[in-house]
């Protein structure tokens, strides 16, 4: 289920970026880009892109929440830290090598 949701998430994210970039600038960005000769000058095309962006954002948010819920409620798999602690307890000690010590004055 998780790979399917991740694939949908990626597709929706790309579609949302495209829909946002296709929209005509309404100005306000220091005069950058909002000229009269835009690619989509019809009001209906702008409204369709606005509705498309709204629905893509809703699907993106719902999918994000679903992925978060799946990650939080994943059973049967423990985290990397839990696995490391369990292995250390089973073997009775740490996997780290002994730290070499500095010889005291006059030795070695």
C-alpha positions in Angstrom: 0.0 0.0 0.0 2.8 2.4 0.9 4.6 2.1 -2.6 1.2 2.9 -4.3 0.7 6.0 -2.1 4.3 7.1 -2.6 3.8 6.8 -6.4 0.6 8.8 -6.3 2.3 11.4 -4.1 5.1 11.9 -6.6 2.7 12.1 -9.6 0.4 14.6 -7.7 3.4 16.7 -6.7 4.7 17.0 -10.3 1.2 17.8 -11.6 0.7 20.4 -8.9 4.1 22.1 -9.8 3.1 22.1 -13.5 -0.4 23.5 -12.7 1.1 26.3 -10.6 3.7 27.2 -13.2 1.1 27.4 -15.9 -1.0 29.9 -14.1 -0.8 33.6 -15.2 0.9 35.9 -12.8 -1.3 38.4 -11.1 1.5 40.8 -10.5 2.8 41.8 -7.1 6.2 40.2 -7.8 7.9 43.6 -8.4 6.5 43.6 -11.9 8.2 40.4 -13.0 6.2 38.3 -15.5 2.6 39.6 -15.4 2.4 41.0 -19.0 -0.7 41.1 -21.1 0.4 38.6 -23.7 0.3 35.5 -21.5 0.0 31.9 -22.8 -3.5 31.5 -21.3 -5.3 34.8 -21.5 -8.9 33.4 -21.3 -10.5 33.7 -18.0 -12.0 30.2 -18.2 -8.5 28.6 -18.6 -7.3 30.5 -15.5 -10.3 29.3 -13.5 -9.8 25.7 -14.7 -6.1 25.9 -13.6 -7.2 27.4 -10.3 -9.7 24.6 -9.7 -7.1 22.0 -10.8 -4.5 23.4 -8.4 -7.0 23.4 -5.6 -8.0 19.7 -6.1 -4.3 18.6 -6.5 -3.5 20.4 -3.3 -6.3 18.6 -1.5 -5.2 15.2 -2.8 -1.6 16.0 -1.9 -2.6 16.9 1.7 -4.8 13.8 2.1 -2.1 11.6 0.7 0.5 13.2 3.0 -1.7 12.5 6.0 -2.3 8.9 4.9 1.5 8.3 4.4 2.1 9.8 7.9 -0.5 7.6 9.5 0.9 4.5 7.8 4.4 5.4 9.0 3.2 6.0 12.5 1.2 2.8 12.7 3.6 0.4 10.9 3.6 -2.8 12.9 6.0 -5.7 12.7 9.0 -3.6 11.8 11.0 -2.0 14.5 13.2 1.1 14.0 16.9 0.9 13.4 17.7 2.0 16.9 15.4 -0.6 18.5 17.0 -3.3 16.4 20.5 -2.1 17.4 19.6 -2.1 21.1 18.1 -5.6 20.8 21.2 -7.0 19.1 23.4 -5.4 21.8 21.3 -6.9 24.6 21.3 -10.4 23.0 25.1 -10.4 22.5 25.7 -9.1 26.0 27.9 -6.2 25.2 28.8 -3.4 22.9 29.9 -4.0 19.3 32.4 -1.1 19.6 36.1 -2.0 19.9 38.0 -1.2 23.1 39.3 2.4 23.2 43.1 2.5 23.3 44.4 4.3 26.4 47.3 6.6 26.6 50.2 5.2 28.5 51.1 6.9 31.7 54.4 8.6 32.3 57.4 6.3 32.3 55.6 3.3 30.7 55.8 2.0 27.2 
